[in-house]
Amino acid sequence: MGLFKIDCSNGKMLCDKNQYKETTFLEKVKLNLYLIVCSECRSYTSNNNKLTKALKSKKVHNVSASEKEFLKQKLQEQLNAQK
C-alpha cells in the first residue's frame, strides 16, 4: 500500500477511528484525501456522524422489555398480514 493509497475497507476503518478521536494526523490526511474520491466512504462517514449525533442527543431513550416484546408482536402481526 502506497503512502496515500487506501481502499474502502481501510477508509471505513479510518472513519471509525476518526469518529472516536483515535486517528493520527497522517491517518486524518489519508482519510480526507480518500473521501474526496470515494462517494461510498463519504456516505458511510456522513451516516456515522449522524448516528453519533443522534445517540448523543437527549431524545434517545431505552425501550423496556415489555415495550420491546409488544413491538415484536406488532411487527410479526404486520409481517403475517402481508403474506
VOPAGU-2260 file (C-alpha; in pm, 1 decimal, decimal comma):
REM VOPAGU-2260
SITE   aa  ch    i         X         Y         Z
SITE  MET   A    0       0,0       0,0       0,0
SITE  GLY   A    1     142,3     336,4    -102,4
SITE  LEU   A    2     168,2     635,3     123,7
SITE  PHE   A    3    -179,2     768,3      44,8
SITE  LYS   A    4    -337,6     470,8    -130,5
SITE  ILE   A    5    -620,9     316,7      67,7
SITE  ASP   A    6    -931,0     117,9     -25,0
SITE  CYS   A    7   -1288,4     126,9     106,6
SITE  SER   A    8   -1227,9    -115,3     391,2
SITE  ASN   A    9    -935,2      96,0     513,7
SITE  GLY   A   10   -1133,3     414,6     453,0
SITE  LYS   A   11   -1422,2     291,4     665,8
SITE  MET   A   12   -1183,2     173,6     937,2
SITE  LEU   A   13   -1018,2     516,4     942,7
SITE  CYS   A   14   -1362,5     676,8     956,0
SITE  ASP   A   15   -1447,9     470,0    1261,9
SITE  LYS   A   16   -1115,3     552,3    1428,0
SITE  ASN   A   17   -1160,2     921,3    1349,3
SITE  GLN   A   18   -1508,0     919,0    1499,9
SITE  TYR   A   19   -1356,6     814,8    1833,7
SITE  LYS   A   20   -1060,6    1055,2    1805,1
SITE  GLU   A   21    -809,7     770,8    1763,8
SITE  THR   A   22    -653,2     872,8    1431,9
SITE  THR   A   23    -308,0    1014,9    1385,0
SITE  PHE   A   24    -252,4    1330,3    1179,8
SITE  LEU   A   25    -133,5    1123,8     881,2
SITE  GLU   A   26    -441,8     897,4     903,2
SITE  LYS   A   27    -668,9    1203,8     905,3
SITE  VAL   A   28    -494,8    1337,7     595,5
SITE  LYS   A   29    -529,2    1000,0     421,0
SITE  LEU   A   30    -895,8     978,0     514,6
SITE  ASN   A   31    -979,1    1328,9     397,0
SITE  LEU   A   32    -799,3    1277,3      66,1
SITE  TYR   A   33    -976,1     945,3      16,1
SITE  LEU   A   34   -1317,5    1093,5      95,5
SITE  ILE   A   35   -1268,9    1335,0    -194,9
SITE  VAL   A   36   -1269,3    1045,9    -443,0
SITE  CYS   A   37   -1486,6     779,2    -276,5
SITE  SER   A   38   -1858,6     854,6    -256,3
SITE  GLU   A   39   -1930,3     527,2     -73,4
SITE  CYS   A   40   -1695,3     618,6     211,2
SITE  ARG   A   41   -1825,1     978,5     215,6
SITE  SER   A   42   -2175,0     839,5     264,9
SITE  TYR   A   43   -2051,0     595,7     532,9
SITE  THR   A   44   -1877,3     882,4     716,3
SITE  SER   A   45   -2185,8    1100,9     693,2
SITE  ASN   A   46   -2410,7     825,0     827,1
SITE  ASN   A   47   -2164,2     753,5    1109,3
SITE  ASN   A   48   -2164,8    1119,5    1208,7
SITE  LYS   A   49   -2545,2    1133,5    1204,6
SITE  LEU   A   50   -2569,3     818,5    1416,5
SITE  THR   A   51   -2319,7     950,4    1671,4
SITE  LYS   A   52   -2504,0    1281,9    1691,7
SITE  ALA   A   53   -2838,7    1103,8    1736,9
SITE  LEU   A   54   -2703,5     879,3    2011,8
SITE  LYS   A   55   -2563,1    1179,1    2198,2
SITE  SER   A   56   -2899,6    1354,9    2170,7
SITE  LYS   A   57   -3119,2    1367,8    2476,8
SITE  LYS   A   58   -3411,8    1248,1    2262,2
SITE  VAL   A   59   -3283,1     890,1    2257,8
SITE  HIS   A   60   -3428,5     662,4    2524,6
SITE  ASN   A   61   -3425,7     292,9    2602,1
SITE  VAL   A   62   -3723,9      68,8    2544,7
SITE  SER   A   63   -3834,3    -153,5    2831,0
SITE  ALA   A   64   -3851,4    -530,2    2784,0
SITE  SER   A   65   -4232,2    -525,5    2781,4
SITE  GLU   A   66   -4239,8    -247,1    2519,7
SITE  LYS   A   67   -3987,1    -438,8    2310,8
SITE  GLU   A   68   -4199,6    -754,8    2326,7
SITE  PHE   A   69   -4510,2    -554,5    2230,1
SITE  LEU   A   70   -4327,7    -409,0    1929,3
SITE  LYS   A   71   -4205,6    -753,8    1822,8
SITE  GLN   A   72   -4561,5    -887,8    1835,0
SITE  LYS   A   73   -4696,1    -595,0    1631,0
SITE  LEU   A   74   -4419,9    -637,5    1374,5
SITE  GLN   A   75   -4489,5   -1010,0    1346,3
SITE  GLU   A   76   -4861,8    -939,1    1301,5
SITE  GLN   A   77   -4782,6    -693,4    1019,9
SITE  LEU   A   78   -4548,7    -942,3     851,1
SITE  ASN   A   79   -4810,5   -1218,5     874,8
SITE  ALA   A   80   -5078,9    -987,8     732,5
SITE  GLN   A   81   -4862,6    -920,4     424,9
SITE  LYS   A   82   -4829,3   -1290,9     338,1
